Amino acid sequence: MLNALTNVPVHYLFPGGRSKAVTLSYDDGAVDDRQLVAIFNRYGLKSTFHINSGGLDKGNRIAADEVKGLYAGHEVACHFYNHPFIDRVPPAKIIHEILADRLKLESIVNYPVRGLSYSMGMHNQTAREIAAMLGIAYSRTTFSGRQWTLPENWLAWNPTCRHADDDFLPMAEKFIAGKHPFSLFYAWGHSFEFERLNNWKIIESFSEMMQATTASIWFATNIEIFDYVEALQRLRFSADCSMVFNPSVLSVWLEVGDNSLELPAGKLTCTN
């Protein structure tokens, strides 16, 4: 006998039953991250900061002993130790660049560093395979996909746009206003661009706009997005979707019909 849920839609949701998420990432660890972090903290946004740790304590880069405190509540991730053009170096050098960066950053923040953004935006199959081998869960590109979708390949994660794009704020407004189920807005950039162009008002306006949407949009770091989606994909459904077991350590949410349903970690839940 077919269960009553046969004709009832079942969809993924983000934490709290939200249908949308926003994640951000900023590269290089410039001293201007101090002002950017202050803005994000004031408005309740979360970001990932990709740092090429070979540049710490040099020039306009932050000091190594500042990293842990400055980025608390956000995510610190890799950006290759010396920021090379990845398509111009041999595999052995790629291994060293990722591993050295990961080891240095983990010694500073005291948690596993599992994220990466490709320096100069360059990547190839070799780099992606090496990243996975070295424990990297995701790697961000610099190609603006201009979509609200999650990546098909986490090791070639295209962001939605760059904050320097002319239509950055209109795209954010469109994302907020639109009905895009289980959708993600991902913006990236460099904090020094705000100082160089004297346009901090752009990220202030974006952050203020997003703060007003907390009831419907989840603000998360890159690795939080990855881990949550991985937990969703590990769900074990009965054939008629009337039961689902969540084997992960994270609680996740589904939309069943018109209702949101929390699936507690390690529990079997009836959906009807």
KEZA-588779 format. One record per residue (C-alpha): x, y, z. Coordinates in Angstrom, 2 decimals, always signed. Last residue first. Layout:
N
<u: X v: Y w: Z>
...
***
This chain:
272
<u: +3.90 v: +11.79 w: +8.60>
<u: +7.67 v: +12.25 w: +8.49>
<u: +8.56 v: +9.70 w: +11.11>
<u: +12.03 v: +10.31 w: +12.54>
<u: +14.87 v: +7.93 w: +13.35>
<u: +17.58 v: +9.64 w: +15.40>
<u: +21.36 v: +10.05 w: +15.31>
<u: +21.17 v: +13.85 w: +14.93>
<u: +17.67 v: +15.23 w: +15.18>
<u: +15.58 v: +15.53 w: +12.01>
<u: +13.72 v: +18.84 w: +12.19>
<u: +10.56 v: +19.13 w: +10.10>
<u: +9.32 v: +22.14 w: +8.15>
<u: +5.69 v: +22.03 w: +7.06>
<u: +3.92 v: +22.79 w: +3.78>
<u: +4.32 v: +19.32 w: +2.33>
<u: +7.35 v: +17.91 w: +4.08>
<u: +10.14 v: +20.49 w: +4.15>
<u: +13.21 v: +18.92 w: +5.64>
<u: +15.65 v: +20.01 w: +8.32>
<u: +18.99 v: +18.76 w: +9.66>
<u: +20.42 v: +17.97 w: +13.09>
<u: +24.15 v: +17.41 w: +12.90>
<u: +26.06 v: +14.43 w: +14.32>
<u: +25.17 v: +12.31 w: +11.28>
<u: +23.18 v: +9.09 w: +11.01>
<u: +19.81 v: +10.80 w: +10.35>
<u: +17.22 v: +8.09 w: +9.82>
<u: +14.11 v: +8.81 w: +7.76>
<u: +10.64 v: +7.34 w: +7.92>
<u: +7.52 v: +7.98 w: +5.82>
<u: +9.66 v: +8.49 w: +2.72>
<u: +7.82 v: +5.66 w: +0.90>
<u: +10.94 v: +3.57 w: +0.38>
<u: +12.34 v: +4.42 w: +3.81>
<u: +14.84 v: +7.25 w: +3.82>
<u: +18.47 v: +7.26 w: +4.98>
<u: +19.96 v: +10.75 w: +5.34>
<u: +23.61 v: +10.96 w: +4.33>
<u: +22.97 v: +13.63 w: +1.70>
<u: +21.57 v: +15.95 w: +4.32>
<u: +24.68 v: +15.55 w: +6.47>
<u: +26.90 v: +16.35 w: +3.48>
<u: +24.81 v: +19.46 w: +2.85>
<u: +25.37 v: +20.57 w: +6.46>
<u: +29.10 v: +19.87 w: +6.38>
<u: +29.64 v: +21.81 w: +3.16>
<u: +27.58 v: +24.83 w: +4.22>
<u: +29.36 v: +24.90 w: +7.59>
<u: +32.70 v: +24.65 w: +5.76>
<u: +31.90 v: +27.74 w: +3.69>
<u: +30.83 v: +29.77 w: +6.70>
<u: +27.16 v: +30.26 w: +7.43>
<u: +24.34 v: +32.81 w: +7.44>
<u: +20.95 v: +31.06 w: +7.20>
<u: +18.20 v: +33.05 w: +5.47>
<u: +14.46 v: +33.17 w: +6.29>
<u: +14.25 v: +34.62 w: +9.80>
<u: +17.62 v: +36.33 w: +9.45>
<u: +16.41 v: +38.49 w: +6.56>
<u: +16.85 v: +42.01 w: +7.98>
<u: +20.54 v: +41.35 w: +8.63>
<u: +21.00 v: +40.69 w: +4.92>
<u: +20.21 v: +44.25 w: +3.85>
<u: +22.45 v: +45.68 w: +6.59>
<u: +25.28 v: +43.43 w: +5.46>
<u: +24.88 v: +44.40 w: +1.81>
<u: +24.73 v: +48.11 w: +2.63>
<u: +27.86 v: +47.88 w: +4.79>
<u: +29.57 v: +45.83 w: +2.07>
<u: +28.91 v: +48.55 w: -0.48>
<u: +29.57 v: +51.42 w: +1.96>
<u: +33.16 v: +50.24 w: +2.28>
<u: +33.71 v: +51.86 w: -1.10>
<u: +36.98 v: +53.74 w: -0.75>
<u: +38.38 v: +52.04 w: -3.85>
<u: +41.64 v: +50.89 w: -2.20>
<u: +39.98 v: +50.42 w: +1.19>
<u: +37.17 v: +48.27 w: -0.17>
<u: +39.58 v: +46.34 w: -2.42>
<u: +41.78 v: +45.58 w: +0.59>
<u: +39.02 v: +43.30 w: +1.89>
<u: +39.49 v: +40.86 w: -0.97>
<u: +36.56 v: +39.21 w: -2.75>
<u: +33.80 v: +36.64 w: -2.46>
<u: +30.03 v: +36.31 w: -2.65>
<u: +27.96 v: +33.12 w: -2.32>
<u: +24.15 v: +33.16 w: -2.41>
<u: +22.70 v: +29.69 w: -1.83>
<u: +19.32 v: +28.18 w: -2.70>
<u: +17.18 v: +25.49 w: -1.10>
<u: +14.04 v: +26.74 w: -2.82>
<u: +14.45 v: +29.87 w: -4.96>
<u: +11.48 v: +32.19 w: -4.51>
<u: +13.01 v: +35.55 w: -5.25>
<u: +13.07 v: +38.67 w: -3.11>
<u: +16.26 v: +37.90 w: -1.17>
<u: +18.13 v: +36.65 w: -4.22>
<u: +17.02 v: +39.60 w: -6.33>
<u: +18.23 v: +42.01 w: -3.65>
<u: +21.59 v: +40.24 w: -3.53>
<u: +21.86 v: +40.44 w: -7.31>
<u: +21.02 v: +44.16 w: -7.20>
<u: +23.80 v: +44.63 w: -4.60>
<u: +26.48 v: +42.86 w: -6.65>
<u: +25.43 v: +44.33 w: -10.00>
<u: +28.66 v: +46.19 w: -10.74>
<u: +30.75 v: +43.20 w: -9.65>
<u: +33.29 v: +44.13 w: -6.96>
<u: +31.48 v: +41.99 w: -4.38>
<u: +32.28 v: +38.98 w: -6.51>
<u: +29.55 v: +36.68 w: -7.73>
<u: +27.66 v: +33.43 w: -7.21>
<u: +30.74 v: +31.51 w: -6.16>
<u: +32.06 v: +28.55 w: -8.19>
<u: +33.05 v: +25.53 w: -6.09>
<u: +35.55 v: +23.39 w: -8.01>
<u: +36.57 v: +20.98 w: -5.24>
<u: +32.95 v: +20.80 w: -4.07>
<u: +31.92 v: +19.43 w: -7.47>
<u: +28.21 v: +19.75 w: -8.32>
<u: +28.21 v: +23.01 w: -6.38>
<u: +25.09 v: +24.37 w: -4.67>
<u: +22.85 v: +26.60 w: -6.77>
<u: +21.98 v: +30.29 w: -6.49>
<u: +23.52 v: +31.20 w: -9.83>
<u: +25.85 v: +33.89 w: -11.15>
<u: +28.60 v: +31.28 w: -11.69>
<u: +31.27 v: +33.86 w: -10.91>
<u: +34.57 v: +32.12 w: -11.56>
<u: +37.08 v: +32.81 w: -8.79>
<u: +37.28 v: +29.18 w: -7.63>
<u: +36.56 v: +27.82 w: -4.17>
<u: +37.94 v: +24.51 w: -2.91>
<u: +36.06 v: +22.06 w: -0.71>
<u: +36.76 v: +19.22 w: +1.71>
<u: +40.56 v: +19.43 w: +1.78>
<u: +42.08 v: +16.42 w: +3.50>
<u: +45.41 v: +16.23 w: +1.68>
<u: +44.18 v: +13.67 w: -0.86>
<u: +41.27 v: +15.95 w: -1.74>
<u: +43.62 v: +18.85 w: -2.43>
<u: +45.90 v: +16.61 w: -4.49>
<u: +43.00 v: +15.51 w: -6.69>
<u: +41.85 v: +19.09 w: -7.22>
<u: +45.35 v: +20.29 w: -8.05>
<u: +45.85 v: +17.50 w: -10.57>
<u: +42.46 v: +18.13 w: -12.17>
<u: +43.23 v: +21.78 w: -12.72>
<u: +43.11 v: +25.02 w: -10.77>
<u: +43.84 v: +28.72 w: -11.12>
<u: +41.76 v: +31.29 w: -9.24>
<u: +44.86 v: +33.39 w: -8.64>
<u: +45.32 v: +31.27 w: -5.51>
<u: +42.67 v: +28.56 w: -5.40>
<u: +40.47 v: +28.77 w: -2.32>
<u: +40.73 v: +26.08 w: +0.32>
<u: +38.75 v: +24.55 w: +3.18>
<u: +39.53 v: +21.78 w: +5.66>
<u: +41.47 v: +23.48 w: +8.45>
<u: +41.20 v: +21.16 w: +11.46>
<u: +41.11 v: +23.19 w: +14.69>
<u: +43.78 v: +24.87 w: +16.81>
<u: +43.68 v: +28.30 w: +15.12>
<u: +47.45 v: +28.90 w: +14.92>
<u: +48.91 v: +25.41 w: +14.53>
<u: +46.06 v: +24.65 w: +12.14>
<u: +47.07 v: +27.61 w: +9.98>
<u: +50.69 v: +26.51 w: +9.72>
<u: +49.87 v: +22.87 w: +8.98>
<u: +47.27 v: +23.78 w: +6.36>
<u: +49.56 v: +26.22 w: +4.60>
<u: +52.46 v: +23.79 w: +4.55>
<u: +50.20 v: +21.00 w: +3.27>
<u: +48.64 v: +23.07 w: +0.52>
<u: +51.86 v: +24.59 w: -0.82>
<u: +53.92 v: +21.41 w: -0.35>
<u: +51.46 v: +19.25 w: -2.28>
<u: +51.23 v: +21.86 w: -5.04>
<u: +55.02 v: +21.91 w: -5.21>
<u: +55.18 v: +18.14 w: -5.69>
<u: +52.52 v: +18.39 w: -8.39>
<u: +54.65 v: +20.74 w: -10.51>
<u: +53.97 v: +24.51 w: -10.70>
<u: +52.52 v: +26.71 w: -13.45>
<u: +48.81 v: +25.80 w: -13.24>
<u: +48.86 v: +26.59 w: -9.52>
<u: +49.92 v: +30.21 w: -10.02>
<u: +51.46 v: +30.61 w: -6.57>
<u: +50.04 v: +32.09 w: -3.31>
<u: +53.02 v: +31.21 w: -1.07>
<u: +51.29 v: +28.91 w: +1.44>
<u: +48.26 v: +28.01 w: -0.67>
<u: +44.94 v: +29.75 w: +0.15>
<u: +43.84 v: +27.64 w: +3.11>
<u: +40.91 v: +28.22 w: +5.44>
<u: +40.02 v: +30.19 w: +8.57>
<u: +36.32 v: +30.12 w: +9.38>
<u: +34.27 v: +32.72 w: +11.28>
<u: +33.31 v: +32.89 w: +14.95>
<u: +36.84 v: +33.86 w: +15.93>
<u: +38.56 v: +35.43 w: +12.91>
<u: +40.38 v: +38.21 w: +14.76>
<u: +41.28 v: +36.12 w: +17.80>
<u: +42.89 v: +33.21 w: +16.01>
<u: +44.59 v: +35.28 w: +13.32>
<u: +46.25 v: +38.00 w: +15.43>
<u: +49.31 v: +35.99 w: +16.44>
<u: +50.11 v: +35.38 w: +12.78>
<u: +50.19 v: +39.10 w: +12.06>
<u: +47.90 v: +40.58 w: +9.43>
<u: +49.07 v: +41.22 w: +5.90>
<u: +49.83 v: +44.72 w: +4.55>
<u: +53.55 v: +44.04 w: +4.33>
<u: +54.56 v: +40.80 w: +6.02>
<u: +53.53 v: +39.23 w: +9.34>
<u: +51.56 v: +36.54 w: +7.49>
<u: +52.48 v: +36.05 w: +3.85>
<u: +53.48 v: +32.39 w: +4.09>
<u: +50.05 v: +31.84 w: +5.65>
<u: +48.19 v: +32.16 w: +2.39>
<u: +44.87 v: +32.86 w: +4.09>
<u: +41.31 v: +32.11 w: +3.03>
<u: +38.87 v: +33.86 w: +5.36>
<u: +35.44 v: +32.25 w: +5.51>
<u: +32.53 v: +34.46 w: +6.40>
<u: +29.62 v: +34.79 w: +8.79>
<u: +27.07 v: +37.59 w: +9.02>
<u: +25.56 v: +38.82 w: +12.30>
<u: +25.36 v: +42.51 w: +11.37>
<u: +27.96 v: +43.83 w: +13.81>
<u: +30.12 v: +40.75 w: +13.41>
<u: +30.21 v: +41.17 w: +9.64>
<u: +31.17 v: +44.82 w: +9.93>
<u: +33.90 v: +44.15 w: +12.52>
<u: +35.23 v: +41.32 w: +10.34>
<u: +35.53 v: +43.74 w: +7.42>
<u: +37.35 v: +46.36 w: +9.50>
<u: +39.93 v: +43.86 w: +10.69>
<u: +40.08 v: +42.19 w: +7.28>
<u: +41.69 v: +45.45 w: +6.09>
<u: +44.97 v: +44.08 w: +7.47>
<u: +45.00 v: +41.66 w: +4.54>
<u: +44.52 v: +37.92 w: +5.16>
<u: +44.82 v: +36.83 w: +1.51>
<u: +41.24 v: +36.01 w: +0.49>
<u: +37.68 v: +36.79 w: +1.53>
<u: +34.78 v: +34.36 w: +1.57>
<u: +31.04 v: +34.71 w: +1.99>
<u: +28.09 v: +32.42 w: +2.63>
<u: +24.37 v: +33.08 w: +2.40>
<u: +21.63 v: +30.49 w: +2.83>
<u: +18.03 v: +30.04 w: +1.69>
<u: +15.00 v: +27.88 w: +2.49>
<u: +15.15 v: +28.20 w: +6.28>
<u: +13.71 v: +25.40 w: +8.41>
<u: +15.87 v: +26.31 w: +11.37>
<u: +18.94 v: +24.96 w: +9.64>
<u: +18.71 v: +24.76 w: +5.81>
<u: +15.89 v: +22.93 w: +4.06>
<u: +15.77 v: +19.87 w: +1.80>
<u: +12.53 v: +19.00 w: +0.03>
<u: +9.71 v: +16.46 w: +0.36>
<u: +6.62 v: +16.96 w: -1.79>
<u: +3.49 v: +14.99 w: -0.78>
<u: +2.07 v: +12.68 w: -3.45>
<u: +3.52 v: +9.45 w: -2.07>
<u: +3.33 v: +10.84 w: +1.47>
<u: +0.00 v: +9.08 w: +2.07>
<u: +1.90 v: +5.81 w: +1.95>
<u: +1.38 v: +3.41 w: -0.93>
<u: +0.00 v: +0.00 w: +0.00>
***
